[in-house]
Amino acid sequence: MGQQMYTIAHISLLPEERLCRKTGSVNSLLIGMPKERGEFEKRLPLTPEAVSLLTNEGHHIVIESGAGESIHYPDVAYSDAGAQITDDVTEVWRCDIVLKVAPPTLQEVMLMKPKSTLISMMQLSFFPDDSLAMMLERRITGIAYELISDKTGQHPLINSISEIEGRTSIVIAAELLTNMNGGKGILLGGCAGISPTEVVIIGAGRAGKEAARTADALGAMVKLFDNDVDKLRMAQSMLGPSTFTSTLHPNVLANSLRSADVIVGTLRFENGERRYVVSEDLVAQMKKGALIIDLSVDQGGCFETSRCPKYSSEAVYEKFGITHYCVPNISSRVARTASISLSNYFIPILLNVGECGTINDYIRKQANFRSGVYIYNGKVVNKVVGEYFGCQWSDIMLFLNAFQ
């Protein structure tokens, strides 16, 4: 009898107290996500999973119909996640916060309502002058992905994209070296009895390290160059002592370029840093059939022979017998992966903005997020942007208390 009572007690369903999660933010954000129309831009800042998390907290998301097609998310996926789908692009751009990837065109900025906020890539080489002028006129607040920092002073969003692009560059190199794509017909890496492919990577930042690690995993002979010895030390610690590392010594680099099968340029030029570019003479000395992949072409490139294409048909070209692959934002080649990465980054930011009150309140409160602001209420507040466009700029702290 006692054993029967013990069994019943353990299999019976008894109600238990449980804390109920509070849903709905104090402040509901109105966020618009338009469709990307650029030739090389397929990424989106929010996936349906991200939209679901935001709408469950009471935020309202307006998405242009067909926006997710580039990453194979149909409108119904976003609709099921709680977003409002619309064919009216004006409705999307009239939201308080517009979230996109590519820099805005003049026509897009003209659709925005005054004093709203735009969060996008800045990409100065692709940022139209008239778009900036219209943003100033409409007193828009502009926030750039590239400038948002974290507590360590790093740029986590760009680091995440750079990681993807570094790995993707080696995948692209492997494709372009094959006969099917006009290459020499060699395998990136190597096999028993065959000399390994030589891969030279210029820049030991996040993209460079990931490119080096991917190439090394495929069996290539990797040579990594950078003028930052600390970055080289970290890369060698990650890849092992067999990886060749060197500062950008002209003679050492020139000798490596002459024998390389693949050269990947990853140097980024932020905040007026000194530019290092491989000269046309050095490119002409490379062996015929070698491949150059320039991940910095949107900033002018790491090679004098690089040129930024307007159309995808111009992305691959040959000069001095060297194949050049120059495409801005090559993470768009894996747009779904890149979009998930962007979503992971923006979810906590947007949730924190909602809890804080408004995006202006969040800018005042969070210095790391504030570093991403290049226009505040129609005033240029970033030195690099001001100097690039030749306009006056001021410290954002001068305006934070003036605009409420």
N, C-alpha and C positions, 0 to 999 in steps of 0.2 A: 504493500500500500504506500509506504513512504517513497519507494523508488518510482512508483507511478506519479505521485504528486511532484517529485523532482523533475520528471520528464515533462510533464504538462507545463510546469512553470518556465521551462527553458524553451519550449516550442510555441508558447502562446504569444500573441501580438499585443503588446502593451504600449499605450501612448507615452511618448517621452517629450519633455520640453526641449525646444531647440531655438537658438537665436535666429531671427528672421532678418535676412539682408535687406538693408534699406535701398530701394531703387529710386532712380530719378535724381539728377543733380539739382543743386540749388538754382543754377542758372542754365537755361536751355540755349545751346548754341545753334545758329542757323548757318550750315556749312554747305557750300556748293562745290561740286566736282564736275567740271566740263570735260568733254571729249578732247583728247590730244589729236591735233591735226598736222603736226610736224612730220617731215619726210623721214626723220630718223628717230622719232619718239613714239614708243609703244607703251611705256610704263605708266602706271597709275599710282597715286599715293594711298589709295584705300582699296582693300579687297572686300568682298561681301562679309567675311568674318569680322573684319575691323568695323564695318558699318553696323553689324549686329551688336557689337559691344557698345558702340556709341549711342545707338537708338535705344538700347535697353536702359541707358542712363538718362533718357529724356531728351537727347539732342535730335535735331531735325536735319536730315541729310537730303539734299536735292541733287540728283545726278542726271546728266544729259543722256538721253536714250542712245544706246550703242557705245557708250564710253568703255565698257568692259570687253568689247569684242576683240580688241588687240591682245588681251591676255586670256581669251576664251572663257569669259564670265558673261553669261547672257543677262539681259535686263531683269529676268525673273529671279535670278540669284540675288541681285541687289534689292529687288522688291520684297522678296521673302525675308531679307535681312532687316526690313523696316524702312528702306529709303523711298523717297518719292522720285519716280522716274518721269521725266518730262521731255517733250520734243522742242520746247521753247527754250533756246539757249539763253535768251535774255533773263529768264527766271533763275537760271543757274548763276549767272554773273551778278545778279542783284542781291545775292546773299551777303550776310555780314562778313563772312570769311569765305574766300575762294581758295581752294586747295588744288593745285595742279603741279605738273613737273616742269615743262618747258617754260622759258620766259614768255611773258605776254606780248601779243601783237597790239598795235594801236587800236584796231577794231575791237579787240577783247577788252582793253582798258576803258574804252568809250562806253562799254556796256555796264561797267561797274558803277555802283552808287557812291556818292562822295563819302569820305571818311570810313570806308570799308577797309578790309585787310586782305592782302594777297600774299599767300605763302607758296613759293615756287623756287626752282633753280634760278640763279642769277645769270651765270654763263655770259660774262660781259661781251665776249666775241659775238654772241648771237642776240644781245639785248638791243633792240632798236632805240635810237635816240628819241624818236617821237613818242614811243611808249613811256619812256621816263618822263618826258615833258608833260604828258597827259596825266601821269600818276601824281606829279607835283601839283598840277592844276586842280585835280579832283581831291587833293589832300588825302591820298591813299597812304596806308602804312604797308610797306613792302618788307617781307622777311625772306631771307635766302637760306636754302638748305645748307649751302657751303659754309655759311658763317656761324651757324648755331654750334655752340661749344658745350663741353661737359665740365665737370669739376676739375678735371686734370688739364684742361686747356685744349684737349683734342676735339676733333670735329667728327663725332660718332656716325652721323648719317653719311658723310662723304667716305669715311673709313669703310663703312659697310658696303657702299657701292663700289669702292675701289677694290675691295676684296673679291667681289663678283667679277669685276672687269679684269683683274689680274689673272684669274683662273680662266675666264672666257678667252683671253688673248691667246693662250696656249692651245686651246681647242680650235680656235680659228686658224692658228699657224699650222696645226696638224692637217686641217682641211686644205689649206692653200698650197701645201707642199706636195699634194698628190697630183697624179696625172690628170685626174678628172677636173681639176680646177686650174690647169695650166702650169702647175708647179714642176719641179725637177723629178718628181716621182719618188721621193724618199720618205721613209718613216720617221716621224719625230720621236726620237729616243734612240733605239738601237737594238740589235739582236746579237747573239753569239757569233763571233767572227767578223762582225761589221762595226766599223768605227761609229761611235754615238754622234748624234746630231749636236752641233755646237749652238747654244743659245746664249746670247749676250743680252743682259737686262740693264738698262740705264735708269737708276733710281731705286733705292732700297726702302721706299715707303711701303704702305700697306699693299698697294697694287703690285709693286715690284717683288715683294716677298712672296706673295701668293702665286705670282707668275713663276718665280723661281722654284717654289715648292712643287707646283704642278709639273713643270718641265723635269725637275729632278725625279719625281715619282714615275715619269714615263721613261726614264733612263737616259735623258739628255745630259750632255756636259754643260753645266751652267756656270756662267761668269757674271758676277753682279758688281755694278759700279755705283758709287755715290760718294759725295764729298763729306758726308756725315759719318764719321767712324763709328759712332754709337749705333747708328742704324745698321751698319755693316756687321758689327759685333753681334747684334741681336739676330740678324738674319743667319749668320753662320752658326750661332748657337741653336737655332731652329732647324737648320738644314744639315748640320754636321761639318766637321773640319775639312772634308774633302771638297766643299764648295769654294770655288775661286772668288775672292772678293778683292776689290781695289778701289782706291780713290780715283777721281776722274783725271788721272795722269795722262797727258796727251799721247805719249809714246805707247804706253801700255794699252790704252783704249784703242788706238789706231791698229796695233798688231792684232788685237782681239777681233776687231771689226772685219779685218781682211780675211780671216778664216771662218767667220761665223756663218751659219746657215739661217738663223733667225735672230733679229735684233728687235727688242721691245723697248720703246721709250715710255717711261712712266712718270717723269719728273713733272710736278705741278708747281705753278708759280703763283703763290698767294702773297698778298700784303707787300707787293713790290720787291719780292726776292729777286736776286740776280739770276738771269736766264742763262742756261747752258744749252747750246745748240750744236749738234754735229754738223760740220760744214759740208757743203756740196762736194768739195774735193775729197773728203774722207768717204763719202757715199760712193763716189766714182771709183774708188780703189777696192770696194768690196767685190767678192767673187760673184760672177754672173749666176743668176738664179736664186740669189739670197733673198730673204723676205724681211721687210721692215713693217712693224706694226707700231703706230704712234698713238698712244692713249692720251696724249696731251694736245691733240690737233685742235681742239676747241679753244686752246689758249695760245695758239700760234705754232705749237709743235716742238718736238725735241730735235727735229732734223730740218736742215735748210731746204731740203727737197720735198717736205711735206706740204700738202695743200688741203684745205678744208673743203669737202665737196658740198654742192647744193643738192645733188640728187644721188640716189643709191647707185645709179649706173656709173658714177664717177668715183666711187669709193675705192676701187682697185685699179691701179695704173702702174705703168712701168717707166723707170727712168734710169739710164746708165745700165740697163739690163737687170736692175733690181726691182722686184715687185714691191709696191707700196700698198699697205692697207691703212687708210686714213678715214676713220669714221668716228664722229663724236658720239659719246654715250653708247659704247658697244654693249653695255649691260642691257640695252634694248633688244639685243639678240636673244636674251633670255628674260624677256619682259615680265613673265609671271613670277619668276624667282625674285627679280628686282622689286616688283610691286609688293610682294609679301614682306620683303626686307623693309621697304618704306613704311608699310602699314605697321609693322612691329614697332617702329620708331615713333610714329605719330599718335598711336593709340594713347599712351600715357600722357603725352603732351596735351592733346585735346581734352582728355578727362580732367587733367589738372587745371586747364584754362576754365573749364566749366565750374569746377569747385572754387576757383579763385574769384570768379565773377565775370569779368570781361577780359578780352585779350589785352587791352591797355593795362588793366590791373596786373595781369600776369607779367607783362613786360616790365612794369615797375618793380615787381616782387622778385623775379628770377633773372639774375645777371647773366646766366649762361644762355638763356633764351634771348635776352636782350641783345646779346652780341650778334645775333642773326639779323637784326633790324638795319636796313640800309636807307630806308625812307620812313620817317615818322611824321604822320599827319601832314604830308606834303613837304617835309623838310629833309634834305639829304643829310644823313648822320653817319656816313661811313667815308673814311678818308680815301680809300681805294676807288670807290665809286665816284666820289666827287672829282678826283684827279683824272679818272678815265674819261668822264664826260665833260670835264672842264667847267664844272659848276661849283659854287660855294657850298661848303659843308660845315656842320657844327656838331659839337658833342651832344649826344641824345639827352644827357642829363640836364641840359639847359631847358629842354622842352617838357620833360616828364611832369613837372609840377604845374606847367602853364596850361597844358591841354588836359581837360578832365572829361 
